[in-house]
Amino acid sequence: MNTTSTPAWQPDTWRAHPARQLPAYPDEAALAAACAQLRQFPPLVVEGEVQALRAQLAEVAAGRAFLLQGGDCAESFDTQGGAAARETFRVLLQMAVVLTYAAARPVVKVGRIAGQYAKPRSADTETQGGVTLPSYRGDIVNGAGFSAPERTPDPQRLLRAYSASAATLNLLRALAQGGFADLHRLHGWTTDFVRASPQGRRYEALAGRITETLNFMAACGFTSDSTPQLREVAFHTSHEALLLPYEEALTRPAEDAPIDAARPWYAASAHMLWLGERTRQLDGAHVAYLRGVANPVGVKIGPTATADDVLRLLDAIDPHAEPGRAVLITRMGAGRLPALLPPLLRAVRAAGRPVVWSCDPMHGNTVTSANGYKTRDFGLVVQEVREFFAAHAQEGTVAGGLHVELTGQDVTECRGGGQNLGDEHLAERYTTACDPRLNGSQSLELAFLVADLLKARRG
């Protein structure tokens, strides 16, 4: 596999570029000490896992697989008991089964998990009652409580983030390889609140058909014991590459590579990282960092992005046009996407770029409810997904993936869906650390919608 590293690149190259969205640490020496500790820690992910994901994403770019990426808006140190990660993994498995059955092709499963601890903010400070403090930037930086001790950026949180990520990764690997993901347990993946919903009943019917097929295969000698693909799944992690001192400290050279300036480097904090809408400046520190690591790199593409913006970003992060390297994650907003996306599709196709196009129908559809809650309307989420598929059908390009903020838990953060949640329900179970997420029922409902679109694409 070719690398995307340039001869002059080093993990600290980003420091020579203007950096946005980074906290102001009051004690730089303490930050340097924490990063020095991180450099001594083992990598959270290894080169072989990253290469495997790149190979799978190359299949997505070619239209032979589909990318499902989902999880929390922002993870919290307070939810390290494993239940939240297990429920997210569970609902992603359910969604993947629905999509695989409809598309008759592999689904690449990537979680926004085990590292999604930093969040960009629209302002550096927040004011309440005449008091101004630093904005909450995620648990890896500071605390959500509105007090000076909580909001002061603390370098020790980088070490907590590493430990929390390692613990979550340990659980995910056990779930993915230890029997939880066995297709014979399809029915057991459904939680009670989802089972009682229309989409839960539809899932149970699908699971019944798959179980019948598995029974036939077992009679032919293909069991979980003899066929690992029936009992194990490949699952990868991702997060926004926001806190660059943390990412730099966890960057590792390729195994057995010559120790010279041209050796490839890997971000060892996650299998895939992405650039946010607020950090994709061509001359910025975040692009300077991500252009040098060999991981798959996502780029959030919002409504202001032009075709020239996208092509120049691809020149920066994927100069050799390597399949499986670049994932363009569109977040246009329902109603705006039909006019904005097709010119980008045409430009990227004309440039011969083998990218993965993925749809984020969440971030362009965030509103504030009448009772003051940040929320999203499920109907608009569905609309943007439909518009995404329609645009690709129109241009003859591949609608390759779905990127969603979700949880398998029974939260009430997004309006609508089969549960018909309204403003009056939001306060019941609104637990997100930042942005509203689809719950398990809404996530499964969205999976069936995408499944229908994929099945139609099969013809």
C-alpha positions as CSV (number, residue, x, y, z in Angstrom):
1,M,0.0,0.0,0.0
2,N,1.3,3.5,-0.8
3,T,1.6,5.9,2.1
4,T,0.4,9.5,2.2
5,S,3.3,10.7,4.3
6,T,5.6,13.4,2.8
7,P,9.4,13.3,3.3
8,A,9.4,16.4,5.5
9,W,6.4,15.4,7.7
10,Q,6.8,14.7,11.4
11,P,4.0,14.3,14.0
12,D,4.7,17.9,15.3
13,T,4.6,19.5,11.8
14,W,1.1,20.9,12.7
15,R,2.7,23.3,15.2
16,A,4.0,25.5,12.4
17,H,0.4,26.2,11.2
18,P,-2.4,28.3,12.6
19,A,-4.6,26.1,14.9
20,R,-8.3,26.6,15.6
21,Q,-10.4,25.0,18.3
22,L,-7.5,24.2,20.7
23,P,-7.9,25.0,24.4
24,A,-5.7,27.5,26.2
25,Y,-3.9,25.5,28.9
26,P,-2.8,27.6,31.8
27,D,0.2,25.3,32.5
28,E,2.1,24.5,29.4
29,A,4.7,22.5,31.4
30,A,1.9,20.2,32.7
31,L,0.6,19.7,29.2
32,A,4.1,18.7,27.9
33,A,4.5,16.3,30.8
34,A,1.1,14.6,30.1
35,C,2.0,14.3,26.4
36,A,5.4,12.8,27.3
37,Q,3.6,10.1,29.3
38,L,1.3,9.4,26.4
39,R,4.3,8.9,24.1
40,Q,5.4,6.0,26.4
41,F,2.0,4.3,26.3
42,P,1.2,1.5,23.9
43,P,-0.8,2.4,20.7
44,L,-4.6,2.0,21.1
45,V,-4.8,0.6,17.5
46,V,-2.1,-1.0,15.4
47,E,-1.0,-0.6,11.8
48,G,-2.6,-3.9,10.6
49,E,-6.0,-2.9,11.8
50,V,-5.7,0.5,10.0
51,Q,-4.7,-1.2,6.8
52,A,-7.6,-3.6,7.0
53,L,-10.0,-0.7,7.3
54,R,-8.5,1.1,4.4
55,A,-8.9,-2.1,2.3
56,Q,-12.6,-2.3,3.3
57,L,-13.2,1.4,2.5
58,A,-11.6,0.9,-0.9
59,E,-14.4,-1.6,-1.5
60,V,-17.0,1.0,-0.4
61,A,-15.5,3.6,-2.8
62,A,-15.9,1.0,-5.6
63,G,-19.6,0.4,-4.7
64,R,-18.9,-3.2,-3.4
65,A,-19.6,-2.4,0.3
66,F,-21.4,0.2,2.4
67,L,-20.0,2.2,5.4
68,L,-22.0,2.5,8.6
69,Q,-20.4,5.0,11.0
70,G,-22.2,5.9,14.2
71,G,-22.1,6.6,17.9
72,D,-22.1,9.3,20.5
73,C,-21.8,13.0,19.8
74,A,-19.4,13.2,22.7
75,E,-18.4,10.4,25.0
76,S,-18.2,11.0,28.8
77,F,-15.9,9.8,31.5
78,D,-19.0,9.3,33.6
79,T,-20.3,6.4,31.4
80,Q,-17.3,4.0,31.7
81,G,-19.3,1.1,33.1
82,G,-19.6,-0.4,29.6
83,A,-23.4,-0.2,29.3
84,A,-23.4,2.7,26.9
85,A,-20.7,1.2,24.7
86,R,-22.5,-2.1,24.6
87,E,-25.8,-0.6,23.6
88,T,-24.1,1.5,20.8
89,F,-22.4,-1.7,19.6
90,R,-25.7,-3.6,19.8
91,V,-27.7,-1.1,17.7
92,L,-24.9,-0.8,15.1
93,L,-24.9,-4.6,14.7
94,Q,-28.7,-4.5,14.2
95,M,-28.4,-1.7,11.6
96,A,-25.6,-3.5,9.8
97,V,-27.6,-6.8,9.6
98,V,-30.6,-4.9,8.1
99,L,-28.3,-3.1,5.6
100,T,-26.3,-6.2,4.7
101,Y,-29.5,-8.2,4.0
102,A,-30.9,-5.5,1.7
103,A,-27.8,-4.6,-0.1
104,A,-26.4,-8.1,-0.4
105,R,-22.9,-6.7,0.2
106,P,-20.6,-6.2,3.2
107,V,-21.2,-3.4,5.7
108,V,-18.1,-1.7,7.1
109,K,-18.8,-0.9,10.8
110,V,-17.1,2.1,12.3
111,G,-18.0,3.5,15.7
112,R,-17.8,7.1,16.9
113,I,-16.4,5.6,20.1
114,A,-13.4,4.9,22.2
115,G,-11.9,8.4,21.7
116,Q,-14.7,10.9,20.8
117,Y,-14.0,13.0,23.9
118,A,-13.3,16.4,22.3
119,K,-15.9,18.8,20.8
120,P,-15.5,21.9,18.7
121,R,-17.3,25.0,20.0
122,S,-18.7,28.1,18.3
123,A,-17.2,30.3,21.0
124,D,-14.2,30.1,23.2
125,T,-16.1,31.3,26.3
126,E,-19.6,30.9,27.8
127,T,-21.3,33.5,30.0
128,Q,-23.9,32.7,32.6
129,G,-25.3,35.1,35.2
130,G,-22.6,37.7,34.4
131,V,-19.8,35.1,34.8
132,T,-17.6,34.2,31.8
133,L,-15.7,30.9,31.7
134,P,-14.0,28.8,29.0
135,S,-16.5,26.8,26.9
136,Y,-16.9,23.0,27.6
137,R,-14.7,21.3,25.0
138,G,-15.3,17.7,25.9
139,D,-14.1,15.6,28.8
140,I,-10.6,15.3,27.4
141,V,-10.2,19.0,28.0
142,N,-12.4,20.2,30.8
143,G,-15.6,19.5,32.8
144,A,-19.2,20.4,31.8
145,G,-20.0,22.0,35.2
146,F,-20.1,25.8,35.1
147,S,-17.4,26.6,37.6
148,A,-13.8,27.9,37.2
149,P,-12.2,24.6,38.4
150,E,-14.4,22.5,36.1
151,R,-13.9,24.7,33.0
152,T,-10.1,25.1,33.4
153,P,-8.4,22.9,30.8
154,D,-6.6,20.1,32.6
155,P,-3.8,18.1,30.9
156,Q,-4.4,15.1,33.2
157,R,-7.6,14.6,31.3
158,L,-5.6,13.5,28.3
159,L,-4.3,10.5,30.4
160,R,-7.9,9.8,31.5
161,A,-9.1,9.9,27.9
162,Y,-6.4,7.4,26.9
163,S,-7.4,5.0,29.8
164,A,-11.1,5.3,29.0
165,S,-10.5,4.7,25.3
166,A,-8.4,1.6,26.1
167,A,-11.1,0.2,28.4
168,T,-13.8,0.8,25.8
169,L,-11.7,-0.8,23.0
170,N,-11.1,-3.8,25.2
171,L,-14.8,-4.3,25.6
172,L,-15.5,-3.7,21.9
173,R,-12.9,-6.3,20.9
174,A,-14.4,-8.8,23.3
175,L,-17.9,-8.2,22.0
176,A,-16.8,-8.3,18.4
177,Q,-14.8,-11.5,18.7
178,G,-16.2,-13.2,21.8
179,G,-19.6,-14.5,20.7
180,F,-21.8,-11.4,21.3
181,A,-21.9,-10.7,17.6
182,D,-22.8,-14.3,16.6
183,L,-25.6,-14.2,14.0
184,H,-27.4,-16.9,16.0
185,R,-28.0,-14.2,18.7
186,L,-29.9,-11.9,16.3
187,H,-33.0,-11.9,18.4
188,G,-31.0,-11.2,21.6
189,W,-29.7,-7.9,20.2
190,T,-33.1,-6.2,20.5
191,T,-33.8,-4.3,23.7
192,D,-37.3,-4.3,25.1
193,F,-38.3,-0.7,24.2
194,V,-37.2,-1.4,20.5
195,R,-38.9,-4.8,20.4
196,A,-42.3,-3.2,21.1
197,S,-42.0,-0.7,18.2
198,P,-43.0,-1.2,14.5
199,Q,-39.4,-1.3,13.4
200,G,-38.6,-3.7,16.2
201,R,-41.3,-6.1,14.9
202,R,-39.9,-5.7,11.4
203,Y,-36.5,-6.5,12.7
204,E,-37.8,-9.6,14.4
205,A,-39.3,-10.8,11.2
206,L,-36.0,-10.3,9.4
207,A,-34.1,-12.0,12.1
208,G,-36.5,-15.0,11.8
209,R,-35.8,-15.3,8.0
210,I,-32.0,-15.1,8.7
211,T,-32.3,-17.8,11.4
212,E,-34.1,-20.1,9.0
213,T,-31.2,-19.6,6.6
214,L,-28.6,-20.3,9.4
215,N,-30.4,-23.5,10.3
216,F,-30.2,-24.6,6.6
217,M,-26.5,-23.7,6.5
218,A,-25.9,-25.7,9.8
219,A,-27.5,-28.7,8.2
220,C,-25.0,-28.3,5.4
221,G,-22.1,-28.2,7.9
222,F,-21.6,-24.4,8.1
223,T,-21.9,-23.5,11.8
224,S,-20.4,-20.8,14.0
225,D,-17.7,-23.2,15.0
226,S,-16.6,-23.9,11.5
227,T,-17.3,-20.5,10.0
228,P,-15.9,-17.6,12.0
229,Q,-17.7,-15.0,9.8
230,L,-21.0,-16.1,11.5
231,R,-19.7,-15.4,15.1
232,E,-17.3,-12.5,14.7
233,V,-17.3,-9.0,13.1
234,A,-14.7,-6.5,12.2
235,F,-15.4,-3.3,14.1
236,H,-13.3,-0.1,13.9
237,T,-13.2,3.1,15.9
238,S,-13.1,6.8,14.8
239,H,-13.3,10.3,16.3
240,E,-12.7,13.8,15.2
241,A,-9.0,14.7,15.3
242,L,-9.5,17.9,17.3
243,L,-7.0,17.9,20.2
244,L,-3.7,17.9,18.3
245,P,-1.3,17.6,21.3
246,Y,-3.1,14.3,22.2
247,E,-3.0,13.0,18.6
248,E,0.7,13.9,18.1
249,A,1.6,12.1,21.3
250,L,-0.1,8.9,20.1
251,T,1.3,9.0,16.6
252,R,3.5,6.0,15.8
253,P,5.9,5.0,13.0
254,A,5.0,2.0,10.8
255,E,6.3,-1.3,12.2
256,D,9.7,-2.4,10.8
257,A,9.9,0.8,8.7
258,P,13.3,2.4,8.2
259,I,14.0,5.2,10.6
260,D,14.2,8.0,8.2
261,A,12.1,11.0,7.2
262,A,10.1,9.1,4.6
263,R,8.8,6.4,6.9
264,P,4.9,6.2,7.2
265,W,3.2,7.2,10.4
266,Y,-0.1,6.1,11.9
267,A,-2.4,7.8,14.3
268,A,-2.6,5.2,17.0
269,S,-5.6,6.8,18.8
270,A,-8.2,5.4,16.4
271,H,-8.5,3.5,13.1
272,M,-10.1,6.5,11.3
273,L,-9.9,10.2,12.1
274,W,-11.9,13.1,10.6
275,L,-11.6,16.8,10.0
276,G,-14.6,18.8,11.2
277,E,-16.3,21.6,9.4
278,R,-14.5,24.1,11.7
279,T,-11.0,22.7,11.2
280,R,-10.6,21.9,7.5
281,Q,-8.7,25.1,6.6
282,L,-6.1,24.2,4.0
283,D,-3.4,26.2,5.8
284,G,-4.5,25.0,9.2
285,A,-2.9,22.8,11.8
286,H,-5.5,20.0,11.6
287,V,-5.0,19.5,7.8
288,A,-1.2,19.7,8.4
289,Y,-1.5,16.8,10.9
290,L,-3.9,14.5,9.1
291,R,-2.1,14.8,5.7
292,G,0.9,13.0,7.2
293,V,-0.8,9.9,8.8
294,A,-1.7,6.8,6.8
295,N,-5.1,6.2,8.5
296,P,-8.3,6.8,6.6
297,V,-9.3,10.4,6.9
298,G,-12.8,11.8,6.8
299,V,-13.7,15.4,5.9
300,K,-17.0,17.0,6.9
301,I,-18.4,18.9,4.0
302,G,-20.9,21.5,4.9
303,P,-23.2,23.8,2.8
304,T,-20.5,26.5,2.2
305,A,-18.0,24.1,0.6
306,T,-17.3,24.6,-3.1
307,A,-16.0,22.1,-5.6
308,D,-12.6,23.9,-5.5
309,D,-12.5,23.6,-1.7
310,V,-13.1,19.8,-1.9
311,L,-10.6,19.2,-4.6
312,R,-7.9,21.2,-2.8
313,L,-8.6,19.3,0.4
314,L,-8.2,16.0,-1.5
315,D,-4.9,17.3,-2.9
316,A,-3.7,17.9,0.6
317,I,-4.8,14.7,2.4
318,D,-4.9,12.3,-0.6
319,P,-2.3,13.5,-3.2
320,H,-1.9,10.0,-4.7
321,A,-5.7,9.3,-5.0
322,E,-5.5,6.1,-3.0
323,P,-8.7,4.1,-2.7
324,G,-9.8,3.8,1.0
325,R,-7.9,7.0,2.1
326,A,-10.5,9.8,1.9
327,V,-14.1,9.8,3.2
328,L,-16.1,12.8,2.3
329,I,-18.9,13.2,4.8
330,T,-21.6,15.6,3.6
331,R,-23.7,17.6,6.1
332,M,-25.7,20.0,4.0
333,G,-29.1,20.1,5.6
334,A,-32.4,18.8,4.3
335,G,-33.7,20.9,1.4
336,R,-30.3,22.4,0.6
337,L,-28.5,19.2,-0.4
338,P,-30.2,18.7,-3.9
339,A,-28.7,22.0,-5.1
340,L,-25.4,21.8,-3.3
341,L,-24.1,18.3,-3.6
342,P,-24.3,17.5,-7.3
343,P,-21.6,20.0,-8.4
344,L,-19.3,18.5,-5.8
345,L,-20.0,15.0,-7.1
346,R,-19.3,16.0,-10.7
347,A,-16.1,17.7,-9.8
348,V,-14.7,14.8,-7.7
349,R,-15.7,12.3,-10.4
350,A,-14.1,14.4,-13.1
351,A,-10.9,14.5,-11.1
352,G,-10.8,10.7,-10.9
353,R,-10.9,10.6,-7.1
354,P,-11.8,7.2,-5.6
355,V,-13.4,8.7,-2.5
356,V,-16.1,7.3,-0.2
357,W,-19.2,9.6,-0.1
358,S,-21.0,9.4,3.2
359,C,-24.1,11.2,4.4
360,D,-24.3,12.9,7.8
361,P,-28.0,13.8,8.1
362,M,-27.7,15.1,11.7
363,H,-25.5,18.2,11.9
364,G,-27.3,20.2,9.2
365,N,-30.7,19.7,10.8
366,T,-30.1,20.8,14.4
367,V,-32.7,23.2,15.9
368,T,-33.8,24.5,19.3
369,S,-37.2,23.3,20.6
370,A,-39.9,25.6,22.0
371,N,-38.9,24.5,25.5
372,G,-35.2,25.2,24.9
373,Y,-33.7,21.8,24.1
374,K,-31.3,21.3,21.2
375,T,-32.9,18.7,19.0
376,R,-33.3,17.2,15.5
377,D,-36.4,16.2,13.6
378,F,-36.3,12.6,12.4
379,G,-38.3,13.6,9.4
380,L,-35.6,16.0,8.2
381,V,-32.9,13.4,8.9
382,V,-34.8,11.0,6.6
383,Q,-35.3,13.7,4.0
384,E,-31.6,14.4,3.8
385,V,-30.8,10.8,3.4
386,R,-33.3,10.4,0.6
387,E,-31.9,13.5,-1.1
388,F,-28.3,12.1,-0.7
389,F,-29.2,8.9,-2.5
390,A,-31.2,10.7,-5.2
391,A,-28.2,13.0,-5.9
392,H,-25.9,10.1,-6.4
393,A,-28.4,8.3,-8.6
394,Q,-28.7,11.5,-10.7
395,E,-24.9,11.8,-11.1
396,G,-24.1,8.1,-11.5
397,T,-21.9,8.1,-8.4
398,V,-21.8,5.8,-5.3
399,A,-23.8,6.7,-2.2
400,G,-21.3,4.9,0.0
401,G,-22.1,5.5,3.6
402,L,-24.1,6.8,6.5
403,H,-22.7,8.8,9.5
404,V,-25.1,9.2,12.4
405,E,-25.0,10.3,16.0
406,L,-26.9,7.6,17.9
407,T,-27.2,5.5,21.0
408,G,-28.8,2.2,21.6
409,Q,-30.3,3.5,24.8
410,D,-33.9,4.7,25.2
411,V,-33.2,8.5,25.1
412,T,-35.6,11.2,24.0
413,E,-33.4,13.7,22.3
414,C,-34.6,13.8,18.7
415,R,-38.2,14.5,17.7
416,G,-40.4,12.2,15.6
417,G,-39.9,8.7,14.4
418,G,-42.1,5.7,15.1
419,Q,-42.4,6.7,18.7
420,N,-43.7,10.2,17.6
421,L,-41.6,12.1,20.1
422,G,-42.4,15.7,20.5
423,D,-41.1,18.7,22.5
424,E,-43.0,17.5,25.5
425,H,-41.0,14.3,25.6
426,L,-37.5,15.8,25.3
427,A,-37.0,16.3,29.0
428,E,-37.9,12.7,29.9
429,R,-34.5,11.1,29.0
430,Y,-32.2,13.8,27.6
431,T,-28.8,12.6,28.6
432,T,-26.4,13.6,25.8
433,A,-23.2,15.4,26.7
434,C,-23.6,17.7,23.7
435,D,-25.7,17.2,20.6
436,P,-29.0,15.1,20.4
437,R,-28.8,11.5,19.3
438,L,-31.1,9.1,17.6
439,N,-32.2,6.4,20.1
440,G,-32.2,2.7,19.4
441,S,-35.7,2.6,17.9
442,Q,-35.1,5.7,15.6
443,S,-31.7,4.2,14.5
444,L,-33.3,1.0,13.5
445,E,-36.0,2.8,11.7
446,L,-33.4,4.8,9.7
447,A,-31.6,1.6,8.9
448,F,-34.7,0.1,7.3
449,L,-35.1,3.3,5.2
450,V,-31.5,3.1,4.0
451,A,-32.0,-0.6,3.4
452,D,-34.9,0.1,1.1
453,L,-32.8,2.7,-0.8
454,L,-29.9,0.2,-1.2
455,K,-32.2,-2.5,-2.3
456,A,-33.7,-0.2,-5.0
457,R,-30.2,0.6,-6.1
458,R,-29.6,-3.1,-6.7
459,G,-32.4,-3.0,-9.2
